[in-house]
Amino acid sequence: MGSSNGILATKVQHATNPLDALRYVQAEHGVSAARQLWEIARLGRGRSKLQPTEYYSSGLYRRSMSWQEKTCYLGEASNYSFNYALQPRDLSTHRPMMHDKIFAAFVLQAMGYPTSNTLAVYGIDKRYGAFAQIGSREGLIAALANPPESGLFGKPVFSFQGVGSVSIIEREASGDLRLFDEQRTSPEALADEIMQKFPDGYILQERIQMHSDLVAAMGGAVGSLRICTIHSESGPEVLYSVLRLPAKNTSIDCGYIAGSGVALIDTVSGEVLRTSRDTFPYGGSSQSSSDVSTQLVGKTLPTYDAAVELVLSAHRAFPDHGILGWDVVLTPQGPLINEINTNAGHPLWQRAADRGFLNRDHVARLAPVGAFIAAKLAAKKSKKA
């Protein structure tokens, strides 16, 4: 995620170039440019609102797919609208807390749920009470220069998809920091970059260790388990589970990094059903037998039942949120909640399942959620009247 402009990325770099993809699909799949452009135009409107990059990365040019199947896919814009329709602003009051990773961790810890171990936070605006706050360049340099034995992980307070993250393995004898991707940088240079790019807040956490059953497939990196839960009148339940597989030599599990992968998980048993690397049109459903993550297929994720129990219990505390995405890390000590996402990225599931999110099965399960939230919103408005 780094660049020639420094270690920390400030935006997601999409691997798919639409024009290159159009030519590739025409040559390799025999789909005419006119057909591709017609489908892109159609799917860019209506409920899908797909961008050209999303059309190609989802493999929607494939002749094996029916038009109805293609219209079940969500793009980034429609994903946002869908999620917040089930968490209307007039009803759900926890959004600001959930968007702030520090506040979210405070709340979860106070409720008794295990979370990532935050050591300190840098930020000009001191909003975190007595919590270890870094307000100067010298303080930030000192924190970066003294990582714990397990390593240090940094990320912006407000970010998504791994933007701005860094994983520090150790400080070498030379004084430089050795990063997970084997880059080196000085504490001073990294501190200056953090202050310049993320002045609103930057978190420093103890680097998480994955469960031993997952280390080989992760290549030593941390891959989170995304559990999407929905809440209807009958309470919370799991809609889907997807395990992120980090790309080689990367410390984060952002799905837009070339070489990253996903694993579709059976929501009841925790069994890995299928894995895939990269996205269409150059990757996708096909999986190389040399990829160690294929060894996960057929196996059950360690402590999966405990992870499900953890997020369902937590979601009960936020019944005004009809849908939430929980990033859970499976560690040797058990599952912990790394983040709460009000705008859960369902394209992650689409990629893992090779199926549109708004399929018949999901729509049927989501209908009671919509009815539950609508009834709560109507009741609240009637009280104000």
C-alpha beads as a LAMMPS data file, in Angstrom:
LAMMPS data file: protein, C-alpha beads

385 atoms
384 bonds

1 atom types
1 bond types

-500.0 500.0 xlo xhi
-500.0 500.0 ylo yhi
-500.0 500.0 zlo zhi

Masses

1 110.0

Atoms # bond

1 1 1 0.000 0.000 0.000
2 1 1 3.078 2.275 0.210
3 1 1 4.260 4.386 -2.681
4 1 1 7.115 6.483 -3.969
5 1 1 5.636 9.282 -1.875
6 1 1 6.296 7.393 1.354
7 1 1 5.395 4.344 3.395
8 1 1 1.738 5.170 4.102
9 1 1 -0.891 5.095 1.386
10 1 1 -3.574 7.781 1.442
11 1 1 -6.011 6.158 -0.970
12 1 1 -7.003 2.752 -2.309
13 1 1 -5.236 1.800 -5.521
14 1 1 -7.573 -0.231 -7.726
15 1 1 -5.693 -2.899 -9.663
16 1 1 -8.151 -3.023 -12.587
17 1 1 -7.795 -0.583 -15.473
18 1 1 -11.147 -0.585 -17.331
19 1 1 -9.704 -0.003 -20.798
20 1 1 -7.096 -2.736 -20.401
21 1 1 -9.768 -5.050 -19.004
22 1 1 -12.112 -4.331 -21.935
23 1 1 -9.432 -5.331 -24.421
24 1 1 -8.460 -8.395 -22.405
25 1 1 -12.050 -9.629 -22.091
26 1 1 -12.651 -9.083 -25.797
27 1 1 -9.517 -11.054 -26.719
28 1 1 -9.668 -13.823 -24.108
29 1 1 -13.407 -14.278 -23.571
30 1 1 -14.826 -13.276 -26.918
31 1 1 -17.169 -10.636 -25.500
32 1 1 -17.409 -7.689 -27.864
33 1 1 -16.544 -4.190 -26.727
34 1 1 -20.070 -3.074 -27.602
35 1 1 -21.597 -5.758 -25.385
36 1 1 -19.320 -4.872 -22.478
37 1 1 -20.074 -1.166 -22.753
38 1 1 -23.818 -1.810 -22.988
39 1 1 -23.746 -3.916 -19.816
40 1 1 -21.558 -1.390 -17.989
41 1 1 -24.014 1.381 -18.852
42 1 1 -27.028 -0.662 -17.726
43 1 1 -25.434 -1.851 -14.472
44 1 1 -24.203 1.647 -13.707
45 1 1 -27.815 2.645 -13.202
46 1 1 -30.596 1.107 -11.145
47 1 1 -29.917 -0.627 -7.845
48 1 1 -26.435 -1.916 -8.761
49 1 1 -24.723 1.413 -9.527
50 1 1 -21.599 -0.464 -10.571
51 1 1 -18.498 1.351 -11.727
52 1 1 -16.602 -0.076 -14.737
53 1 1 -13.842 -1.326 -12.413
54 1 1 -16.463 -3.202 -10.376
55 1 1 -17.992 -4.717 -13.505
56 1 1 -14.647 -6.239 -14.456
57 1 1 -13.395 -7.169 -10.976
58 1 1 -16.634 -9.073 -10.365
59 1 1 -16.364 -10.921 -13.670
60 1 1 -19.766 -9.758 -14.868
61 1 1 -18.742 -9.982 -18.513
62 1 1 -18.919 -13.794 -18.324
63 1 1 -21.334 -15.442 -20.733
64 1 1 -22.093 -18.122 -18.142
65 1 1 -23.960 -15.564 -16.026
66 1 1 -27.570 -14.621 -16.649
67 1 1 -28.596 -10.970 -16.751
68 1 1 -30.670 -11.486 -13.605
69 1 1 -27.591 -12.795 -11.780
70 1 1 -25.586 -9.752 -12.840
71 1 1 -28.212 -7.324 -11.536
72 1 1 -27.883 -8.847 -8.052
73 1 1 -24.428 -7.287 -7.610
74 1 1 -23.834 -4.214 -5.489
75 1 1 -21.274 -1.535 -6.260
76 1 1 -19.626 0.741 -3.714
77 1 1 -22.302 3.429 -4.028
78 1 1 -25.281 1.082 -3.802
79 1 1 -23.553 -0.797 -0.959
80 1 1 -23.489 2.437 1.060
81 1 1 -27.141 3.246 0.358
82 1 1 -28.226 -0.287 1.211
83 1 1 -26.402 -0.387 4.551
84 1 1 -27.630 2.971 5.778
85 1 1 -31.215 2.245 4.776
86 1 1 -31.036 -0.371 7.539
87 1 1 -29.368 2.120 9.915
88 1 1 -31.287 5.363 9.386
89 1 1 -29.653 8.410 10.932
90 1 1 -32.849 9.325 12.811
91 1 1 -32.739 5.957 14.563
92 1 1 -29.165 4.702 14.945
93 1 1 -27.200 6.989 17.232
94 1 1 -23.966 4.989 17.490
95 1 1 -22.501 5.747 14.064
96 1 1 -19.999 8.412 15.207
97 1 1 -18.717 6.090 17.917
98 1 1 -18.337 3.163 15.527
99 1 1 -16.548 5.304 12.947
100 1 1 -13.948 6.302 15.537
101 1 1 -11.797 3.238 16.170
102 1 1 -10.641 4.470 19.574
103 1 1 -14.099 5.229 20.934
104 1 1 -15.433 1.962 19.533
105 1 1 -12.691 0.042 21.338
106 1 1 -13.428 1.892 24.611
107 1 1 -17.104 0.968 24.409
108 1 1 -16.450 -2.669 23.539
109 1 1 -13.884 -3.039 26.310
110 1 1 -16.275 -1.499 28.825
111 1 1 -18.862 -4.076 27.733
112 1 1 -16.368 -6.856 28.414
113 1 1 -15.456 -7.748 24.833
114 1 1 -11.827 -8.423 23.834
115 1 1 -10.357 -5.953 21.343
116 1 1 -6.985 -5.040 19.898
117 1 1 -4.493 -3.713 22.453
118 1 1 -4.111 -0.006 21.739
119 1 1 -0.931 1.425 23.268
120 1 1 -1.269 5.091 22.339
121 1 1 -2.912 7.477 19.917
122 1 1 -1.406 10.486 18.167
123 1 1 -3.673 13.422 17.476
124 1 1 -3.808 17.170 17.758
125 1 1 -7.346 17.125 19.149
126 1 1 -7.164 15.546 22.627
127 1 1 -10.483 13.751 22.753
128 1 1 -9.510 10.577 24.590
129 1 1 -9.425 11.606 28.233
130 1 1 -6.688 9.976 30.323
131 1 1 -5.824 7.498 27.580
132 1 1 -2.166 7.569 26.425
133 1 1 -2.168 10.523 24.064
134 1 1 0.748 11.692 21.914
135 1 1 0.677 15.361 21.087
136 1 1 4.172 16.070 19.822
137 1 1 6.620 14.933 17.164
138 1 1 9.081 13.874 19.849
139 1 1 6.470 11.730 21.581
140 1 1 5.482 10.047 18.328
141 1 1 9.115 9.317 17.460
142 1 1 9.673 7.799 20.898
143 1 1 6.620 5.542 20.562
144 1 1 7.634 4.334 17.102
145 1 1 11.233 3.777 18.188
146 1 1 10.240 1.442 21.011
147 1 1 7.946 -1.253 19.579
148 1 1 6.948 -4.110 21.919
149 1 1 8.428 -7.555 21.392
150 1 1 5.392 -8.643 19.384
151 1 1 5.733 -5.629 17.082
152 1 1 3.721 -2.499 16.460
153 1 1 0.770 -1.860 14.172
154 1 1 -0.340 1.618 13.210
155 1 1 -3.469 2.881 11.470
156 1 1 -5.441 6.134 11.184
157 1 1 -8.319 6.699 13.589
158 1 1 -10.548 7.359 10.581
159 1 1 -9.750 5.087 7.645
160 1 1 -10.961 2.127 5.628
161 1 1 -9.568 -0.796 3.616
162 1 1 -6.161 -0.600 5.243
163 1 1 -5.362 2.904 4.009
164 1 1 -2.504 4.426 6.013
165 1 1 -1.601 1.246 7.902
166 1 1 1.897 0.095 8.788
167 1 1 3.238 -3.016 10.523
168 1 1 6.535 -2.672 12.378
169 1 1 8.375 -5.884 13.192
170 1 1 11.294 -4.456 15.159
171 1 1 13.824 -1.695 15.535
172 1 1 17.187 -2.807 14.188
173 1 1 20.606 -2.092 15.633
174 1 1 21.043 0.652 13.048
175 1 1 18.085 2.459 14.594
176 1 1 15.830 1.943 11.573
177 1 1 12.445 0.247 11.780
178 1 1 12.023 -3.028 9.898
179 1 1 8.543 -3.261 8.431
180 1 1 6.588 -6.399 7.591
181 1 1 7.184 -5.934 3.855
182 1 1 10.942 -5.692 4.555
183 1 1 11.099 -1.976 3.908
184 1 1 13.202 0.107 6.289
185 1 1 12.530 3.594 7.542
186 1 1 13.630 5.744 10.436
187 1 1 11.274 6.538 13.331
188 1 1 11.704 10.229 12.475
189 1 1 10.699 9.807 8.835
190 1 1 7.670 7.679 9.716
191 1 1 6.584 10.121 12.421
192 1 1 6.774 13.018 9.979
193 1 1 4.717 11.101 7.430
194 1 1 2.037 10.234 9.996
195 1 1 1.806 13.849 11.144
196 1 1 1.556 15.137 7.589
197 1 1 -0.952 12.629 6.209
198 1 1 -3.100 11.788 9.240
199 1 1 -3.187 14.770 11.611
200 1 1 -6.711 13.899 12.786
201 1 1 -5.480 10.856 14.659
202 1 1 -3.278 7.798 14.369
203 1 1 -3.473 4.632 16.486
204 1 1 -0.522 2.573 17.663
205 1 1 -1.406 -0.968 18.690
206 1 1 0.408 -4.084 19.734
207 1 1 0.802 -6.270 16.651
208 1 1 -1.721 -9.123 16.731
209 1 1 -0.589 -12.734 16.376
210 1 1 -2.779 -15.107 14.356
211 1 1 -3.882 -18.539 15.576
212 1 1 -1.245 -21.150 14.687
213 1 1 -3.710 -23.016 12.448
214 1 1 -3.852 -19.962 10.164
215 1 1 -0.267 -18.705 10.170
216 1 1 0.886 -20.663 7.089
217 1 1 -2.065 -19.558 4.956
218 1 1 -1.585 -15.935 6.035
219 1 1 2.142 -15.816 5.407
220 1 1 2.693 -14.321 8.845
221 1 1 0.315 -11.414 8.206
222 1 1 -2.988 -10.782 9.955
223 1 1 -6.120 -11.688 8.042
224 1 1 -9.391 -10.721 9.680
225 1 1 -12.625 -12.663 9.631
226 1 1 -15.488 -10.460 8.440
227 1 1 -18.732 -11.563 10.062
228 1 1 -21.782 -9.676 8.830
229 1 1 -24.683 -9.746 11.263
230 1 1 -28.270 -8.610 10.799
231 1 1 -30.789 -7.665 13.487
232 1 1 -34.526 -8.229 13.159
233 1 1 -37.263 -8.417 15.779
234 1 1 -36.078 -11.929 16.700
235 1 1 -32.563 -10.667 17.446
236 1 1 -29.179 -10.777 15.692
237 1 1 -27.982 -13.545 13.393
238 1 1 -25.072 -14.137 11.033
239 1 1 -25.714 -13.296 7.385
240 1 1 -22.293 -14.320 6.072
241 1 1 -18.649 -14.897 7.009
242 1 1 -15.569 -14.253 4.873
243 1 1 -11.909 -14.692 5.803
244 1 1 -9.513 -12.210 4.238
245 1 1 -6.241 -13.610 2.884
246 1 1 -3.471 -10.978 2.716
247 1 1 -1.295 -10.728 -0.370
248 1 1 2.264 -11.978 -0.123
249 1 1 4.607 -9.612 1.747
250 1 1 1.806 -7.312 2.853
251 1 1 0.820 -6.756 6.453
252 1 1 -2.830 -5.884 5.851
253 1 1 -5.755 -7.720 4.332
254 1 1 -7.138 -5.050 2.013
255 1 1 -8.964 -6.751 -0.838
256 1 1 -7.808 -4.228 -3.439
257 1 1 -4.132 -5.143 -3.137
258 1 1 -2.950 -7.323 -6.020
259 1 1 -2.530 -10.903 -4.860
260 1 1 -4.939 -10.642 -1.953
261 1 1 -7.498 -13.382 -1.486
262 1 1 -10.718 -14.341 0.240
263 1 1 -12.196 -17.491 1.695
264 1 1 -15.927 -18.186 1.870
265 1 1 -16.909 -19.598 5.259
266 1 1 -19.912 -21.746 6.139
267 1 1 -21.806 -19.537 8.593
268 1 1 -22.910 -22.429 10.807
269 1 1 -19.899 -24.745 10.971
270 1 1 -17.032 -22.372 10.211
271 1 1 -15.787 -24.639 7.421
272 1 1 -13.801 -23.035 4.604
273 1 1 -15.843 -23.681 1.447
274 1 1 -13.637 -22.090 -1.228
275 1 1 -10.740 -19.672 -1.633
276 1 1 -9.616 -17.397 -4.429
277 1 1 -6.809 -14.954 -5.166
278 1 1 -6.893 -11.665 -7.027
279 1 1 -10.005 -10.472 -8.827
280 1 1 -11.447 -10.874 -12.294
281 1 1 -10.609 -10.615 -15.103
282 1 1 -7.068 -11.852 -14.337
283 1 1 -7.853 -13.893 -11.213
284 1 1 -11.067 -14.625 -9.408
285 1 1 -12.626 -18.050 -9.120
286 1 1 -9.569 -19.957 -10.319
287 1 1 -7.018 -20.821 -7.642
288 1 1 -3.458 -22.024 -8.131
289 1 1 -2.662 -25.295 -6.381
290 1 1 0.641 -23.739 -5.308
291 1 1 -1.196 -21.184 -3.146
292 1 1 -0.937 -22.326 0.469
293 1 1 -4.365 -20.872 1.254
294 1 1 -5.941 -23.758 -0.686
295 1 1 -4.926 -25.919 2.267
296 1 1 -7.684 -24.232 4.237
297 1 1 -10.499 -25.622 2.062
298 1 1 -12.472 -28.221 3.983
299 1 1 -11.011 -27.186 7.328
300 1 1 -12.897 -25.505 10.154
301 1 1 -11.637 -22.153 11.383
302 1 1 -10.283 -22.298 14.941
303 1 1 -12.529 -20.726 17.618
304 1 1 -15.161 -19.901 14.983
305 1 1 -18.088 -20.678 17.307
306 1 1 -16.646 -18.321 19.922
307 1 1 -16.237 -15.602 17.276
308 1 1 -19.889 -15.910 16.266
309 1 1 -21.042 -15.822 19.878
310 1 1 -18.886 -12.739 20.444
311 1 1 -20.332 -10.633 17.614
312 1 1 -23.930 -11.729 18.148
313 1 1 -23.673 -10.748 21.795
314 1 1 -22.160 -7.390 20.835
315 1 1 -24.795 -6.683 18.161
316 1 1 -27.564 -7.131 20.738
317 1 1 -26.322 -3.913 22.329
318 1 1 -26.971 -1.991 19.087
319 1 1 -30.476 -3.026 17.956
320 1 1 -30.997 0.190 15.970
321 1 1 -28.373 -1.021 13.519
322 1 1 -30.058 -3.514 11.230
323 1 1 -26.763 -4.624 9.718
324 1 1 -23.137 -4.467 10.898
325 1 1 -19.807 -5.849 9.755
326 1 1 -17.427 -7.119 12.429
327 1 1 -13.716 -7.596 11.765
328 1 1 -12.624 -10.385 14.083
329 1 1 -9.095 -11.715 14.474
330 1 1 -8.648 -15.346 15.496
331 1 1 -5.724 -15.384 17.924
332 1 1 -4.138 -18.080 20.125
333 1 1 -6.024 -16.557 23.073
334 1 1 -9.357 -16.611 21.246
335 1 1 -11.252 -14.236 18.939
336 1 1 -11.089 -10.475 19.403
337 1 1 -13.018 -7.655 17.744
338 1 1 -10.707 -5.439 15.740
339 1 1 -13.292 -3.086 14.213
340 1 1 -17.023 -2.451 13.805
341 1 1 -18.186 -1.398 10.339
342 1 1 -21.503 0.364 9.796
343 1 1 -20.842 0.295 6.047
344 1 1 -19.902 -3.364 5.691
345 1 1 -18.416 -3.936 2.243
346 1 1 -20.620 -6.626 0.722
347 1 1 -18.508 -6.789 -2.458
348 1 1 -16.122 -8.749 -0.243
349 1 1 -18.751 -11.496 0.075
350 1 1 -19.599 -11.216 -3.628
351 1 1 -15.966 -11.882 -4.423
352 1 1 -15.745 -14.847 -2.037
353 1 1 -19.047 -16.416 -3.105
354 1 1 -18.853 -15.393 -6.783
355 1 1 -22.471 -14.321 -6.465
356 1 1 -24.403 -11.068 -6.200
357 1 1 -25.262 -9.910 -2.699
358 1 1 -28.909 -9.146 -3.526
359 1 1 -29.644 -12.735 -4.444
360 1 1 -32.954 -14.398 -3.633
361 1 1 -31.664 -16.010 -0.405
362 1 1 -30.278 -12.768 1.024
363 1 1 -33.308 -10.719 0.037
364 1 1 -35.594 -13.149 1.887
365 1 1 -33.458 -12.981 5.039
366 1 1 -33.118 -9.202 4.883
367 1 1 -36.847 -8.485 4.525
368 1 1 -37.607 -8.949 8.265
369 1 1 -34.662 -6.662 9.084
370 1 1 -36.070 -3.879 6.923
371 1 1 -39.505 -4.321 8.482
372 1 1 -38.037 -4.245 11.999
373 1 1 -36.075 -1.052 11.393
374 1 1 -39.007 0.631 9.633
375 1 1 -41.317 -0.183 12.563
376 1 1 -38.811 1.207 15.074
377 1 1 -38.364 4.379 13.053
378 1 1 -42.140 4.864 12.720
379 1 1 -42.608 4.358 16.466
380 1 1 -39.935 6.943 17.234
381 1 1 -41.459 9.492 14.865
382 1 1 -44.950 8.948 16.297
383 1 1 -43.657 9.767 19.791
384 1 1 -42.290 13.072 18.514
385 1 1 -45.577 13.963 16.850

Bonds

1 1 1 2
2 1 2 3
3 1 3 4
4 1 4 5
5 1 5 6
6 1 6 7
7 1 7 8
8 1 8 9
9 1 9 10
10 1 10 11
11 1 11 12
12 1 12 13
13 1 13 14
14 1 14 15
15 1 15 16
16 1 16 17
17 1 17 18
18 1 18 19
19 1 19 20
20 1 20 21
21 1 21 22
22 1 22 23
23 1 23 24
24 1 24 25
25 1 25 26
26 1 26 27
27 1 27 28
28 1 28 29
29 1 29 30
30 1 30 31
31 1 31 32
32 1 32 33
33 1 33 34
34 1 34 35
35 1 35 36
36 1 36 37
37 1 37 38
38 1 38 39
39 1 39 40
40 1 40 41
41 1 41 42
42 1 42 43
43 1 43 44
44 1 44 45
45 1 45 46
46 1 46 47
47 1 47 48
48 1 48 49
49 1 49 50
50 1 50 51
51 1 51 52
52 1 52 53
53 1 53 54
54 1 54 55
55 1 55 56
56 1 56 57
57 1 57 58
58 1 58 59
59 1 59 60
60 1 60 61
61 1 61 62
62 1 62 63
63 1 63 64
64 1 64 65
65 1 65 66
66 1 66 67
67 1 67 68
68 1 68 69
69 1 69 70
70 1 70 71
71 1 71 72
72 1 72 73
73 1 73 74
74 1 74 75
75 1 75 76
76 1 76 77
77 1 77 78
78 1 78 79
79 1 79 80
80 1 80 81
81 1 81 82
82 1 82 83
83 1 83 84
84 1 84 85
85 1 85 86
86 1 86 87
87 1 87 88
88 1 88 89
89 1 89 90
90 1 90 91
91 1 91 92
92 1 92 93
93 1 93 94
94 1 94 95
95 1 95 96
96 1 96 97
97 1 97 98
98 1 98 99
99 1 99 100
100 1 100 101
101 1 101 102
102 1 102 103
103 1 103 104
104 1 104 105
105 1 105 106
106 1 106 107
107 1 107 108
108 1 108 109
109 1 109 110
110 1 110 111
111 1 111 112
112 1 112 113
113 1 113 114
114 1 114 115
115 1 115 116
116 1 116 117
117 1 117 118
118 1 118 119
119 1 119 120
120 1 120 121
121 1 121 122
122 1 122 123
123 1 123 124
124 1 124 125
125 1 125 126
126 1 126 127
127 1 127 128
128 1 128 129
129 1 129 130
130 1 130 131
131 1 131 132
132 1 132 133
133 1 133 134
134 1 134 135
135 1 135 136
136 1 136 137
137 1 137 138
138 1 138 139
139 1 139 140
140 1 140 141
141 1 141 142
142 1 142 143
143 1 143 144
144 1 144 145
145 1 145 146
146 1 146 147
147 1 147 148
148 1 148 149
149 1 149 150
150 1 150 151
151 1 151 152
152 1 152 153
153 1 153 154
154 1 154 155
155 1 155 156
156 1 156 157
157 1 157 158
158 1 158 159
159 1 159 160
160 1 160 161
161 1 161 162
162 1 162 163
163 1 163 164
164 1 164 165
165 1 165 166
166 1 166 167
167 1 167 168
168 1 168 169
169 1 169 170
170 1 170 171
171 1 171 172
172 1 172 173
173 1 173 174
174 1 174 175
175 1 175 176
176 1 176 177
177 1 177 178
178 1 178 179
179 1 179 180
180 1 180 181
181 1 181 182
182 1 182 183
183 1 183 184
184 1 184 185
185 1 185 186
186 1 186 187
187 1 187 188
188 1 188 189
189 1 189 190
190 1 190 191
191 1 191 192
192 1 192 193
193 1 193 194
194 1 194 195
195 1 195 196
196 1 196 197
197 1 197 198
198 1 198 199
199 1 199 200
200 1 200 201
201 1 201 202
202 1 202 203
203 1 203 204
204 1 204 205
205 1 205 206
206 1 206 207
207 1 207 208
208 1 208 209
209 1 209 210
210 1 210 211
211 1 211 212
212 1 212 213
213 1 213 214
214 1 214 215
215 1 215 216
216 1 216 217
217 1 217 218
218 1 218 219
219 1 219 220
220 1 220 221
221 1 221 222
222 1 222 223
223 1 223 224
224 1 224 225
225 1 225 226
226 1 226 227
227 1 227 228
228 1 228 229
229 1 229 230
230 1 230 231
231 1 231 232
232 1 232 233
233 1 233 234
234 1 234 235
235 1 235 236
236 1 236 237
237 1 237 238
238 1 238 239
239 1 239 240
240 1 240 241
241 1 241 242
242 1 242 243
243 1 243 244
244 1 244 245
245 1 245 246
246 1 246 247
247 1 247 248
248 1 248 249
249 1 249 250
250 1 250 251
251 1 251 252
252 1 252 253
253 1 253 254
254 1 254 255
255 1 255 256
256 1 256 257
257 1 257 258
258 1 258 259
259 1 259 260
260 1 260 261
261 1 261 262
262 1 262 263
263 1 263 264
264 1 264 265
265 1 265 266
266 1 266 267
267 1 267 268
268 1 268 269
269 1 269 270
270 1 270 271
271 1 271 272
272 1 272 273
273 1 273 274
274 1 274 275
275 1 275 276
276 1 276 277
277 1 277 278
278 1 278 279
279 1 279 280
280 1 280 281
281 1 281 282
282 1 282 283
283 1 283 284
284 1 284 285
285 1 285 286
286 1 286 287
287 1 287 288
288 1 288 289
289 1 289 290
290 1 290 291
291 1 291 292
292 1 292 293
293 1 293 294
294 1 294 295
295 1 295 296
296 1 296 297
297 1 297 298
298 1 298 299
299 1 299 300
300 1 300 301
301 1 301 302
302 1 302 303
303 1 303 304
304 1 304 305
305 1 305 306
306 1 306 307
307 1 307 308
308 1 308 309
309 1 309 310
310 1 310 311
311 1 311 312
312 1 312 313
313 1 313 314
314 1 314 315
315 1 315 316
316 1 316 317
317 1 317 318
318 1 318 319
319 1 319 320
320 1 320 321
321 1 321 322
322 1 322 323
323 1 323 324
324 1 324 325
325 1 325 326
326 1 326 327
327 1 327 328
328 1 328 329
329 1 329 330
330 1 330 331
331 1 331 332
332 1 332 333
333 1 333 334
334 1 334 335
335 1 335 336
336 1 336 337
337 1 337 338
338 1 338 339
339 1 339 340
340 1 340 341
341 1 341 342
342 1 342 343
343 1 343 344
344 1 344 345
345 1 345 346
346 1 346 347
347 1 347 348
348 1 348 349
349 1 349 350
350 1 350 351
351 1 351 352
352 1 352 353
353 1 353 354
354 1 354 355
355 1 355 356
356 1 356 357
357 1 357 358
358 1 358 359
359 1 359 360
360 1 360 361
361 1 361 362
362 1 362 363
363 1 363 364
364 1 364 365
365 1 365 366
366 1 366 367
367 1 367 368
368 1 368 369
369 1 369 370
370 1 370 371
371 1 371 372
372 1 372 373
373 1 373 374
374 1 374 375
375 1 375 376
376 1 376 377
377 1 377 378
378 1 378 379
379 1 379 380
380 1 380 381
381 1 381 382
382 1 382 383
383 1 383 384
384 1 384 385
